[in-house]
Structures are given as C-alpha cells and as structure tokens.
Amino acid sequence: MMSTLDFEQKQIAFVFLEEGECVSFNNDNIVIKDADNKIKHQSTCYRLFALFICGHTCITSGLLERAAKFGFSIILMTVNMRPIQIIAARAEGNVLLRRKQYEYDKQDIGAHVIANKIHNQNYLLKKKRKKTEKEKEVIKKLEQYEQDVQKGGLSVQEIMGIEGVSAKLYFQTLFGEYNWIARRPRVKHDMINCLMDIGYTIVFNIVNALLEMYGFDVYVGILHTQFFHRKSLSCDMEEPFRPIIDAAILKMMNLGQVHEKDFWIRDKQYILGGKKAAPYVTLLIQSVMEYKNEIFLYLQSYYRAFMRDKPSSSFPTFYMDKDEAEKKKQQENGKNENNDENDCQNIK
C-alpha cells in the first residue's frame, strides 16, 4: 500500500493533445511530443499518480506496461473533456474487503458522508463577510440538515432528499450574484455548470484511483444505488470534496478569470476544450492539490474503518477549514491520551 509520504510526492498530469502530438516514453519518463517530434513535456513515471489525456491518441502496450509497473491510472477524455475510459491501477484479490462491501446493507456511513458534505458547503457560505438575513437563514437551515441527516433510521431516499434540498439552497446562495438557475450537469446551460463538470471529473478520478488502489469494488456504493456501468462508490466518496471545486470556481468568477469567449455553445450547452480549457484545468487542479494529503488520509482512514467494522462515528471527516481540522485533530489526540491514562490506572 502507498504511504502518506509516498503520496505527497505524486503528481497529476493533464495532457491536451493537438493534431500530430503523441504520448511516448524514454527511460521511464513520460514524454509528450508535438507534430515535429519535438519534446513538449517530460516527467518521471515514478512520481505519476494519474494521467489525464484529452484528445485522440493510440494506447500502446508500452503505456499500459508502465501504468501497471508504476501504479498510475490513465483517464482518456475527448477534446471537449468528456470521459471516455478509465484504466485504473488497482489492487487485485482483496476478497475480504469486497465480501464486507457486498454484505453491508446499512445507511449510517452514507449519512455520515452526506453530513460531511453539507458541513463543507456551509463552511463556504459562512466565509462570506457581509451576509444578508436570507443568507444567515440558509446557513442555519444547513446546520439543521447536517444534524437531521445523522439522526439514524433514515432510508437512502430520505438521506438523498435532505442532500438535494441542502444543495439547492447552497448553490442558490453561493452563486446567487451570478444569475444562478440550477445545477444541471447534463444540460450545462451556463459556464459555472460546465466548470463544475470538469472539476468534479478531476476529483472523481482521483478518488476512484485511490479506492481502486485499496481493492474496493467501486461499483458497489453506500448511497448511490448499483447501476450498470456506474462507479457508485466513487460517486459516494467524492461528495465531501465537491465544495473544493465550488470554492475554486467562485474564486475564479470573483477574480474575473472566467471569460465567456473561451466557451462555445452547442445545442444551448456551454462547452470548453482544447487550449482554451488549459488555464481553467490548471486552476481547478491547483485547488484540489491544496487538499491532496487530506484526500489521501480520508480514503486511507475510510478503508481501515470499513475493514474493522467501525461505527459510522469513527469514520473520517474531511474539513475544508484547515484550522477546524487541526482543532479536531488535537481534540482526538487529547481523547486518546485520556484513554491511555485510564487504561494505565485500570491496570494498576
């Protein structure tokens, strides 16, 4: 298994291929060459965690061999950044883990995950300095929804219902000044929805690669129902990290970094791709990389808790607010020290 120190050194490569360009290798380095066979990019495979390739290319046995050897995932995408295929570096044969997955039939872990997502969404709303009375009211409602979803005894439909109501209020409040209508991933009726799809795809594939690394059956979810060809567990585990992308997009909008001329509209859908997409992808990846270690530790802790049949309260929580995360960590360390002292006294 990969350690935290190993993951700290890992990188994500996002390659936009133009006509005549290709992906090749030289001495365990990944090399991108242009139409004139000149090196456009080169980096070592030892530090590669995921390789996103946007554009038409040929998959060679050499590429697959190195992906298996160095343990990195390959995500193939169209020029318009629509995912085509994921070739994941996975751990094979974790039978005990998968048996636990197939036998799990509760909703407590899923409720914990959704509560975590609502908490991070509310964190972004609370960051706004000057809040209207309506915005303060939404924050209180989300705090209540975070508590309600963890009450226990709720069905998956009820949990997802609370999540849906929370998300609607959250997006209306977060992007209200940018004429927000609704979150419609299939329609992409505005620039924000288009950027969300790109950002969420990046997060999804990072989460999926980590889950595959531990040997999870990513098609077996804890919230999203099993559906043909849908990686339901990866969809579930992505949820707490979505606000990272929302925060990045809001920042880009506020700084005037999103330009309508970079997008083209087809069938009333906003589309971003090719060279125009590169600056946006860079900013989105940078926002995710700020929490790279936290994402790794979250999924590592999730794996350990799931394997040990821990109660949902013992499963990890991801905090976007790093000060809050540090405070919670210190509290946990204090509890562990007190437990150790009590154990010593009991022994005496």
N, C-alpha and C positions, 0 to 999 in steps of 0.2 A: 504494500500500500504506500501511496505517496505521503510524505510528511509535510507539515506546515512549512518547514524551511525549504523543502523542495519546491513547493507550490509558489513560494514567494519569488522564485527565480523564473517562473514560467511566463511565457508571453503569448499573446493572441495576434495572429497575422490576418489582416483583411486585405485581400488582393483583388483589385479591379483590373480584369484583363481586357485589353483592346485587341482589335483585329491583328493577327500575326504574333501576338505575345504568347508565351508559354511558361509552364512551371517545370523546372528540372532540378537536378541535384548534382552537387560536386563536393566530394569529401564530407558527407553527412551535413552539408549545408543546403538549405532550400534556396533556389535561385530563380528569380523572375527575369526572363529575357524579353526584350522588345522585338519588333519585326526585323530589325537589322542584326539580331543575335547578340546585342549588347546587354550587359547585366544592368538591370533596373533596380533590383533589390536582392540582398543576400543576408541570410541569418542562419544560425545554427539550429539543427533539429533537436539538440539536447535541451533547449530552453522553450521549445514549442509545445503549447498545450492544445491549441485549436487553430486550424487553418480554414478561413473562410475564402472561398474562391467565387467571385462574381463574374460571370461571363462564360463563354463557350471554351471548353478545354477537353483534352483527352486524359483519361485516367490510365496511367501506366502501372505495370506490375511493380516498378521501382518506387512509385509514390505509395502504393499500398504496403509494400515491404517496409519502407521506412516509417510509415504511420504505425505499423504493428511493433516495429523494433523500438521506437522512441515513445510510444504511447500517446500519440496526439490524434485528435479527432479531425475529420475533414467534413466541412459543410459546403456543399455545392449549391450555388444560387444563380438565378438568371441575372441578366444585366439590370433588370428592374428590382433586384434584390428579393425575389420570391424564392423561398427554399425549394430545392429540387430533391436533394438526397443528403442524408447524414450517414457518414461512415464513422462509427464511434469506436474508440479504443476501449474495449470492455473487459471486465473480469469474467471469465467463464467458470461455470460449475459451482457457484455459491448456492448450493442446494438448500441449506438450512435457512438462509435469508429468504429465498423465494418461497419456501414452504410456509414461513411465517407470513409473508405477503398474501398468499392465497387463502390462509386461514383467518386473516384479520377481517372482522366484519363490524367494527365499531365506528363511531363518528367523532370520538373525543380528540384524536390527533388532528383531524381535519378542522375541527372547531378552533383548536389552538392555533393552527396555521392562519386561518381567516382573521382571528382576533389580532394576530401579529401584523397582518396586512393593514387592517383598519387603524391600528396604533400608529404605524408609519405614515399612513395617509394623513392622519390627524396631526402628526408632527409637522408636516409641511404646511398645513393650514395655520397652525399655531405660530409658525415662524413669521408670518406677516405682521408687520409692526402696527399699522393702523387698521384695525378691524371694525367693520360695521356691526351693528346689532344683529343683523341677519347672519353674518359670518360667525359671530360668537355663538349664536343659536345652533348653527350647523356643527360646530366643534363640540358642544355639549351633547348633541344627538349622537355623534360618532363615538363619544366616550361611553354613552349608554349602550350603543350597539356592540361595542367591544366587550362590554360586560355581559350583555344578553346572549351573545353567541357562545359564551363559555358556561352557561348555566347548567348544561347537561340535559340529556334526554331529547335533544332536537334531532330531527331527521336531516338527511343530506339536503333535501329540498328546502327545509326551513333555514338551514345554515346558509345555503346559497341565496336564499331570498333576502336574508339580512345583509349579506355581502353585496347584493345587487342594489338595494336601497341605499346603502352606505356609499357605494361607488358613484351612484347618480348624484348625490348631494356633494360628494367630494369633488368630482370633476366640474360641476357647475360652479362651485366656489373657487377652485384653484385657477380655472381658465375663463372665469366669467367675463373678465375685461377684454378677452379676445374673441368675443361673439361665439362662445362655445354652444354647440347644439346638443351633441350626444356622442358617446363612444360607440363607433360603428366600424369595427375592424375590417369587415368585408367590403364596405362601401368606400371608406377613405375619402369622405366628402370634403375634407379640409387638410391643411398642411400638418396640423397637430396630430390628427389621426394617422396620417401617413408616417410621421416620425415615430409615433408610438409603436406602430407595427415593426419598424426597423429596430428600434431599441429593445422591444420585448423579444424579438427574434434573437438578438445577441444574448440577452440574459437567459432565454430558454435553452439555447445551445450550450452555454457554459454550465448551467445546472444539469442538463441532460448528460453532458460529458462526465461530470463528477459522479452522478448516480450510476452511470454505466461502469465507471471505474471500480465501484464497490460491488457490482454484480446484481444490482436491482433489476427486476423486470419492470422497465419504465412504462409498460402498457397497463400496469395494474395500479390504479390510483387509490387515494383515500377519500377523495371528494368527487373529482370528475369521474363520471361513470365510464366503464370499459366500452370502448367503441372501436370498430375496425380501423386499424392504422393510426389511432391517436395515442400519443405517449402521455397518458393521463397523469402518471405520477410526476413527470417533468412539468406538466401544466400546474399541478398542485404545488410543487416545491418552488416554482417560480413566483408564486403570489406575493410573499413578503418583500421581494426585491423589486417589484414593479415600480414603486414610488421613486426608486433611484432614477429611473428613466423619466418619470414625470417631472422630477425636480430639475433634471438636466434640460428638458425641453422648455420648461418655464423660464429658466435662466437664459437660454438661447433667445427666447422671444423677448424677454426684458432687455437684453443687450443688443437687440436688433440684428441678430446673427442669422435669422431665418428670412429668406427672400423668396417671394412668390415666383420670380423669374427663373429660379432654379428648378422648379417643378413643371411638369407638363400635365395637362388634363385630358383624359381619355374616358369617354362614357361617364362623365361627371366625377371621375376618380382622379385624385391627385397622385402622381407617380414621380418617384425620384430614383435616379440611377446613374451609372457611369461616373465620369469625373465630377459631375455636379454633386454626387452623393458623398464623395470622399471627405469633405470638411465636416459634414454632419455626423458621419460614422465615427470620425476621429473624436469629436466631442462626446458622443454617446459612449464610446468605449472608454474614454478617459474617466467619465463619471462612474462607470462600473468598476474600473480598476482601482478607484479610491477605496472600494469595499471588497477588493479581491480576497484578502485574507479572511475577512468576516464571512464571506460566502462559503469559502472552503471549510472553515471551522464549523459553520452552521450545519452543513451537509455531513461532515465527519461526525458531529455530535448526534445528528439525527440517526445516522447509521448505527452508532453504538447504542443509543437509547432504544431503537427498534429491535435490535438483536437481543437486548437484555430485558425486553418486555416491560420497560419502564412506564409509569403512568404519564399521561399527557402533560402534566405539570412539570415533569422532568425533561421534557423535550426542549430543544434550543429555541431561543427567541432572538431574532435579528432586530437590532435597534439602529435606525438611521442616524439618530442623535448619538454621536460617539461619546459625549460626556455622560449621557444616560447609560450607555453600555458600560463605561468604566465604573460608574457608581454601582450598577447591578453586579458587576464582577467583584467589587470589593465587598458588597453585602454577602455574596455567595461564599467568598473566602472567609469572611467572619463567621458565617454559619458553620462552615466545615471545621474551623478552629475550635468553636464551642463544642461541636460534636466530638472532636478528638479529645478535648479535655474531659467531657462527660464519660467517654469510654475509659479513659485512664482512671477516673475516680471509681467507676464501677468495678474495674479490675482490682483496685486496691481494696 
